[in-house]
Amino acid sequence: MQTDLFSAAAQRVHAIARARRSDPRTSHMAANHVEKVGKAGQQRVRAAAAVLANPGCTSQELSERTGINRYELARRLPELREDCLVINGDSDRICRVSGRPAMTWWPA
């Protein structure tokens, strides 16, 4: 199962890295670039591995535990959720890093 999660994370079934409609053109160019060169896929694999190893953590807790940049996680975790590879848990839990309520991430 673990290998399947990582393969699916790298291959994106439903969507690609993207920018918001309101983002500047350079953001859209960057999103296209990270997908084209495979960096987004590598980041998704790292994010999936982080959730698998640390289920129930917030993105900031995952960042602190794994050393993965929090903003990388913030971009890739929703993509993994779209592909039904991770799910969100309790959004009322207090994050141990920020001290504020935050969404938790779990393997699907």
Backbone as CSV, one residue per row, in Angstrom:
resi,resn,N_x,N_y,N_z,CA_x,CA_y,CA_z,C_x,C_y,C_z
1,MET,0.815,-1.194,0.000,0.000,0.000,0.000,0.860,1.261,0.000
2,GLN,1.945,1.235,0.757,2.803,2.411,0.857,3.347,2.794,-0.513
3,THR,3.806,1.821,-1.295,4.328,2.094,-2.618,3.245,2.671,-3.514
4,ASP,2.007,2.140,-3.402,0.903,2.656,-4.201,0.630,4.119,-3.884
5,LEU,0.677,4.471,-2.607,0.446,5.855,-2.203,1.497,6.761,-2.828
6,PHE,2.753,6.353,-2.782,3.821,7.178,-3.326,3.729,7.274,-4.849
7,SER,3.410,6.171,-5.514,3.261,6.198,-6.969,2.124,7.111,-7.373
8,ALA,1.006,6.988,-6.699,-0.145,7.837,-7.002,0.174,9.303,-6.710
9,ALA,0.906,9.546,-5.641,1.267,10.920,-5.285,2.128,11.548,-6.368
10,ALA,3.042,10.787,-6.924,3.942,11.310,-7.942,3.240,11.516,-9.282
11,GLN,2.242,10.696,-9.565,1.630,10.705,-10.885,0.394,11.583,-11.032
12,ARG,-0.119,12.171,-9.961,-1.318,13.015,-10.002,-2.360,12.497,-10.978
13,VAL,-3.431,12.032,-10.494,-4.494,11.491,-11.315,-5.419,12.588,-11.826
14,HIS,-5.804,13.530,-10.988,-6.882,14.453,-11.314,-6.462,15.861,-11.708
15,ALA,-5.367,16.337,-11.230,-5.027,17.739,-11.468,-3.521,17.913,-11.430
16,ILE,-3.081,19.122,-11.688,-1.659,19.427,-11.636,-1.442,20.590,-10.677
17,ALA,-0.187,20.838,-10.373,0.137,21.998,-9.551,-0.435,23.228,-10.229
18,ARG,-0.988,24.108,-9.437,-1.650,25.245,-10.054,-1.568,26.480,-9.171
19,ALA,-1.888,27.586,-9.781,-1.968,28.866,-9.087,-3.424,29.322,-9.108
20,ARG,-3.755,30.222,-8.215,-5.116,30.782,-8.206,-5.322,31.679,-9.410
21,ARG,-6.552,31.827,-9.813,-6.865,32.718,-10.950,-6.384,34.134,-10.704
22,SER,-6.438,34.543,-9.449,-6.053,35.920,-9.113,-4.537,36.099,-8.973
23,ASP,-3.775,35.013,-9.013,-2.317,35.109,-8.889,-1.710,35.722,-10.150
24,PRO,-0.546,36.340,-10.000,0.114,36.907,-11.182,0.549,35.812,-12.155
25,ARG,0.794,36.222,-13.372,1.202,35.291,-14.436,2.424,34.478,-14.035
26,THR,3.330,35.092,-13.312,4.547,34.378,-12.912,4.232,33.183,-12.016
27,SER,3.191,33.281,-11.212,2.788,32.147,-10.369,2.289,30.985,-11.222
28,HIS,1.548,31.300,-12.257,1.066,30.263,-13.178,2.238,29.627,-13.928
29,MET,3.197,30.448,-14.310,4.384,29.928,-14.987,5.165,28.999,-14.050
30,ALA,5.296,29.397,-12.794,6.018,28.578,-11.824,5.303,27.251,-11.588
31,ALA,3.975,27.288,-11.475,3.207,26.054,-11.273,3.397,25.107,-12.451
32,ASN,3.360,25.638,-13.658,3.591,24.804,-14.845,4.998,24.227,-14.848
33,HIS,5.956,25.032,-14.468,7.351,24.588,-14.476,7.593,23.455,-13.481
34,VAL,7.120,23.609,-12.231,7.392,22.561,-11.230,6.735,21.245,-11.613
35,GLU,5.621,21.310,-12.322,4.979,20.083,-12.792,5.778,19.480,-13.942
36,LYS,6.169,20.323,-14.881,6.877,19.853,-16.075,8.204,19.178,-15.740
37,VAL,8.956,19.735,-14.802,10.275,19.180,-14.483,10.208,18.073,-13.431
38,GLY,9.015,17.788,-12.925,8.857,16.689,-11.974,9.022,17.067,-10.513
39,LYS,9.300,18.329,-10.257,9.511,18.752,-8.873,8.229,18.623,-8.044
40,ALA,7.083,18.962,-8.631,5.815,18.860,-7.899,5.540,17.414,-7.501
41,GLY,5.821,16.485,-8.411,5.635,15.061,-8.097,6.528,14.621,-6.950
42,GLN,7.774,15.066,-6.965,8.691,14.738,-5.870,8.197,15.323,-4.556
43,GLN,7.678,16.545,-4.617,7.160,17.180,-3.408,5.926,16.452,-2.892
44,ARG,5.064,15.971,-3.805,3.890,15.217,-3.374,4.295,13.917,-2.685
45,VAL,5.323,13.251,-3.217,5.809,12.019,-2.586,6.318,12.321,-1.185
46,ARG,7.074,13.405,-1.039,7.581,13.785,0.288,6.438,14.113,1.244
47,ALA,5.431,14.821,0.750,4.286,15.184,1.587,3.495,13.938,1.988
48,ALA,3.291,13.018,1.045,2.575,11.772,1.356,3.346,10.954,2.392
49,ALA,4.657,10.886,2.239,5.485,10.150,3.207,5.410,10.790,4.584
50,ALA,5.370,12.114,4.628,5.285,12.820,5.907,3.980,12.496,6.622
51,VAL,2.877,12.496,5.870,1.576,12.184,6.474,1.529,10.723,6.914
52,LEU,2.068,9.845,6.097,2.076,8.422,6.443,2.876,8.172,7.718
53,ALA,3.986,8.864,7.877,4.839,8.689,9.051,4.340,9.450,10.279
54,ASN,3.502,10.462,10.061,3.044,11.332,11.148,1.545,11.613,11.019
55,PRO,0.702,10.583,11.055,-0.724,10.811,10.857,-1.318,11.699,11.949
56,GLY,-2.237,12.555,11.534,-2.937,13.397,12.488,-2.235,14.690,12.837
57,CYS,-1.182,15.030,12.110,-0.456,16.278,12.361,-1.002,17.400,11.491
58,THR,-0.778,18.628,11.935,-1.065,19.800,11.113,0.102,19.997,10.146
59,SER,-0.069,20.860,9.163,1.026,21.090,8.216,2.243,21.695,8.916
60,GLN,2.013,22.558,9.900,3.151,23.133,10.628,3.856,22.071,11.468
61,GLU,3.097,21.163,12.071,3.723,20.075,12.827,4.493,19.146,11.902
62,LEU,3.917,18.856,10.730,4.628,18.028,9.742,5.933,18.689,9.331
63,SER,5.887,19.986,9.111,7.085,20.720,8.733,8.156,20.629,9.813
64,GLU,7.737,20.840,11.039,8.686,20.790,12.155,9.296,19.399,12.317
65,ARG,8.497,18.371,12.129,8.975,16.992,12.318,9.827,16.488,11.166
66,THR,9.561,16.968,9.955,10.226,16.401,8.778,11.254,17.323,8.137
67,GLY,11.175,18.613,8.442,12.064,19.570,7.793,11.576,20.024,6.427
68,ILE,10.406,19.544,5.998,9.828,19.981,4.725,9.265,21.382,4.932
69,ASN,9.511,22.252,3.987,9.017,23.615,4.074,7.504,23.617,4.230
70,ARG,7.000,24.403,5.171,5.569,24.425,5.455,4.753,24.851,4.244
71,TYR,5.299,25.745,3.432,4.567,26.223,2.258,4.528,25.167,1.157
72,GLU,5.559,24.346,1.079,5.535,23.208,0.158,4.397,22.267,0.558
73,LEU,4.293,21.985,1.852,3.207,21.129,2.341,1.844,21.768,2.078
74,ALA,1.745,23.068,2.292,0.473,23.765,2.095,0.008,23.694,0.638
75,ARG,0.938,23.590,-0.292,0.575,23.472,-1.712,0.240,22.033,-2.081
76,ARG,1.020,21.094,-1.599,0.894,19.704,-2.060,-0.157,18.885,-1.309
77,LEU,-0.385,19.148,-0.034,-1.376,18.359,0.706,-2.782,18.478,0.124
78,PRO,-3.261,19.678,-0.238,-4.589,19.737,-0.871,-4.657,18.978,-2.203
79,GLU,-3.554,18.943,-2.948,-3.518,18.171,-4.191,-3.672,16.688,-3.884
80,LEU,-2.984,16.221,-2.841,-3.109,14.821,-2.434,-4.525,14.517,-1.948
81,ARG,-5.137,15.486,-1.277,-6.526,15.313,-0.820,-7.464,15.200,-2.021
82,GLU,-7.251,16.034,-3.039,-8.065,15.961,-4.259,-8.005,14.590,-4.891
83,ASP,-6.863,13.960,-4.814,-6.673,12.628,-5.387,-7.033,11.513,-4.414
84,CYS,-7.651,11.875,-3.288,-8.114,10.910,-2.286,-6.972,10.085,-1.691
85,LEU,-5.793,10.693,-1.574,-4.639,10.010,-0.992,-4.437,10.380,0.467
86,VAL,-4.899,11.554,0.853,-4.909,11.973,2.254,-6.275,12.581,2.550
87,ILE,-6.628,12.627,3.820,-7.884,13.234,4.240,-7.610,14.184,5.396
88,ASN,-8.572,15.054,5.634,-8.472,15.957,6.771,-9.211,15.371,7.959
89,GLY,-8.646,15.596,9.120,-9.298,15.195,10.353,-9.878,16.410,11.037
90,ASP,-9.732,16.435,12.321,-10.297,17.479,13.165,-9.684,18.836,12.835
91,SER,-10.530,19.801,12.534,-10.018,21.142,12.249,-10.051,22.037,13.484
92,ASP,-10.480,21.478,14.601,-10.540,22.260,15.840,-9.362,21.979,16.769
93,ARG,-8.484,21.064,16.367,-7.359,20.739,17.234,-6.378,21.897,17.249
94,ILE,-5.831,22.153,18.410,-4.841,23.214,18.553,-3.487,22.695,18.061
95,CYS,-2.917,23.396,17.124,-1.605,23.043,16.587,-0.558,23.244,17.674
96,ARG,0.326,22.268,17.813,1.379,22.341,18.832,2.448,23.378,18.481
97,VAL,2.499,23.777,17.232,3.499,24.751,16.793,2.946,26.171,16.875
98,SER,1.767,26.385,16.289,1.215,27.746,16.215,0.370,28.122,17.427
99,GLY,-0.161,27.112,18.113,-1.043,27.380,19.240,-2.451,27.775,18.818
100,ARG,-2.758,27.637,17.530,-4.080,27.993,17.011,-4.780,26.752,16.460
101,PRO,-6.122,26.795,16.332,-6.826,25.672,15.706,-6.310,25.472,14.279
102,ALA,-6.124,24.227,13.902,-5.599,23.933,12.575,-6.106,22.580,12.097
103,MET,-6.131,22.425,10.778,-6.551,21.196,10.130,-5.482,20.124,10.308
104,THR,-5.911,18.892,10.504,-4.970,17.776,10.599,-5.043,16.946,9.319
105,TRP,-3.982,16.207,9.049,-3.852,15.417,7.823,-3.631,13.958,8.176
106,TRP,-4.341,13.080,7.463,-4.299,11.634,7.701,-4.170,10.890,6.368
107,PRO,-3.515,9.726,6.371,-3.533,8.898,5.158,-4.964,8.469,4.864
108,ALA,-5.332,8.390,3.609,-6.699,7.980,3.244,-6.837,6.464,3.378
